């Protein structure tokens, strides 16, 4: 007899504040609701200036505080309490920081928005979502925005 699947306790949602990442957050809430999982919202800034060793830590801290404010309209007080939401701002390469944070928090699932570029664009430009799907230690769910029907 197969073992009972373990509940999902920690879900990581990498956010870039695009419509696709907001859709991923909404989808993650649906997954988290039955088990009241913790939702980890992560923003990674890959601005080269912010990653330079010569950049003042106070400048990075101020920028991180400004970016953290962008989470506020996405999370209701009820969501914050129900899902034990944690937010994190990191600087670096997006896919690396996502994988690292998922490992640090023992995430059971990563739910990511996907902008839906063509296969050719992904082959030429790469994709953070594709990289995370291939390399993360936990399952990754890619959420696309619904396509508008031609009318």
Protein Blocks (a to p, Z undefined) as FASTA:
>chain_A
ZZdddddfbdcdddehiaklmmmmmmmmmmmmmnopacddddddfbfklmpmklcfklmm
mmmmmmmmmmmmmpcfklmmmnopacdddeddfklmmmmmmmmnopabdcdddehiafkl
mmmnopfklmmmmmmcbdcddddddddddZZ
